[in-house]
Amino acid sequence: MAASTAAGKQRIPKVAKVKNKAPAEVQITAEQLLREAKERELELLPPPPQQKITDEEELNDYKLRKRKTFEDNIRKNRTVISNWIKYAQWEESLKEIQRARSIYERALDVDYRNITLWLKYAEMEMKNRQVNHARNIWDRAITTLPRVNQFWYKYTYMEEMLGNIAGARQVFERWMEWQPEEQAWHSYINFELRYKEVDRARTIYERFVLVHPDVKNWIKYARFEEKHGYFAHARKVYERAVEFFGDEHMDEHLYVAFAKFEENQKEFERVRVIYKYALDRISKQEAQELFKNYTIFEKKFGDRRGIEDIIVSKRRFQYEEEVKANPHNYDAWFDYLRLVESDAEAETVREVYERAIANVPPIQEKRHWKRYIYLWVNYALYEELEAKDPERTRQVYQASLELIPHKKFTFAKMWLLYAQFEIRQKNLPFARRALVLWKSYIDFEIEQEETERTRNLYRRLLQRTQHVKVWISFAQFELSSGKEGSLAKCRQIYEEANKTMRNCEEKEERLMLLESWRSFEDEFGTVSDKERVDKLMPEKVKKRRKVQADDGSDAGWEEYYDYIFPEDAANQPNLKLLAMAKLWKKQQQEKEAAEQDPDKDIDESES
């Protein structure tokens, strides 16, 4: 009894008494406890005991328990495919292939889009040399998921390893019908080349460059032909590629590759033609590699003339970019034309001239046309002096004179140059119709006292040009005719001219007309006539405007004088405001003067 009591006392653990129950200064978190446990490996479970199976009954019992475990895992979550794969692989390890197939088929019913499932299934069949079963699985896989390239690669590889070349080719053909990525086509081509089927590979390339029409693929096709010694075929591929992409989708890499191919064939003239053709059509920014390779080629195989051609081509590209950026940059057109005139053929020069003159100034103001009209002048001079083509020269002059809006402004220089050209061609009737002899013709009719004929000549001339000197000459003719009512007719011409020139851009010419009219009224008019003209005289005002440098940047401001005509008051709403401002300024000045000299006001009031 004492012994049992002693034993009971030994079994009861002693509970340590905690003297200080206050919280510790440094608290330990659960995360820290877990981390320390992991570091000390306190949670490692001991390995399961090894089980030795000694008879068939025990094996069957083990299989039953293992299968129940797998089935329970699948039943808990059917979508976890890894459980299905582990289950099937376990059955495979026991050589239970039929059971493994059943598991894979059940898994495919759950998720037939799982790529790994198909791969493991097919690999099992191949590993166990079940070729027909594997072929069936691959066929089902590529039919169900035709965009998974991995299935096609493994299927064709299996057939090729089995020596079934025709079967592998058939699989490749089925694959190509889906127009897969580029690497798939290259795999098919390499497959055919492994068996020396060059013609079959060429056929695949023909289809490939149409499905994936990239420049690099055309180049690969041509290099394939070159590698196998079919140089004529390679050249044909390059030519077809140039035609295929056309001028709208040109790529410098295609022309560089084409030129290098011809260089390898020692066809140096062909190389030069290819480079020049491309440089004439590809923009400068997209042709850096092309310029570089062309320069290297000319340094290796060309002469000084060839290198100069490259420089000219570079400058042409520069000018092309400038005129594309701003078609109305006439200075760039002049530089471009000087370049082509010094180097190019007549047709090329004419083409550039036609492109230049097509950019008519958008505003019918003479200052915008002054630079543009010299394009026509240079064009005509080129046709006459360089091209030696009088008929085309005449056409250029006539087209320019038809284009100029003579009712708003004209260019006497153009009439004069045309007339001088016709004189050089000894074609006086054309010269008379052009200009030179208008004044002589009018003077002749005046000498013959053919007043009506002279008047008609002035009217015909005014249809061609509204120049102020023509109007003044017409008015002076009416004044000097000595006929009855000549003063009234002269005044009528001045009034008509003033009305016509209201839209004239050159305000100095309009002022010149009014000054001539005022001189006429001072001599022959009444007081009311003089006052009427005086009211039409403009006010001279100082203005400021922005100035732009040649490169288009701001160059500050400049002052200039402008004329404000009273008749334009309707179109000048600020004219009245300006007059009021001037009146106010005058009143302020008078007020300041009065404040400075008060005695003067007293004297004036007393007087």
Secondary structure, DSSP 8 states (H G I E B T S, - for coil): -HHHHHHHHHHS------S--S--SS---HHHHHHHHHHTTTT-----------SHHHHHHHHHHHHHHHHHHHHH-TT-HHHHHHHHHHHHHTT-HHHHHHHHHHHHHH-TT-HHHHHHHHHHHHHTT-HHHHHHHHHHHHHH-TT-HHHHHHHHHHHHHTT-HHHHHHHHHHHHTT---HHHHHHHHHHHHHTT-HHHHHHHHHHHHHHS--HHHHHHHHHHHHHTT-HHHHHHHHHHHHHHHTTTT--HHHHHHHHHHHHHTT-HHHHHHHHHHHHTTS-GGG-HHHHHHHHHHHHHH--HHHHHHHHHHHHHHHHHHHHHH-TT-HHHHHHHHHHHHHHS-HHHHHHHHHHHHTS--SS--HHHHTTTHHHHHHHHHIIIIIS--HHHHHHHHHHHHHHS-TTT---HHHHHHHHHHHHHTT-HHHHHHHSTTHHHHHHHHHHTT-HHHHHHHHHHHHHH---HHHHHHHHHHHHHT--TTHHHHHHHHHHHHHHHGGG-S-HHHHHHHHHHHHHHHHHH--HHHHHHHHHH--EEEEEEEEEE-TTS-EEEEEEEEEEE-GGGGGG-TTHHHHHHHHHHHHHHHHHHHHHH-HHHHHHHHH-
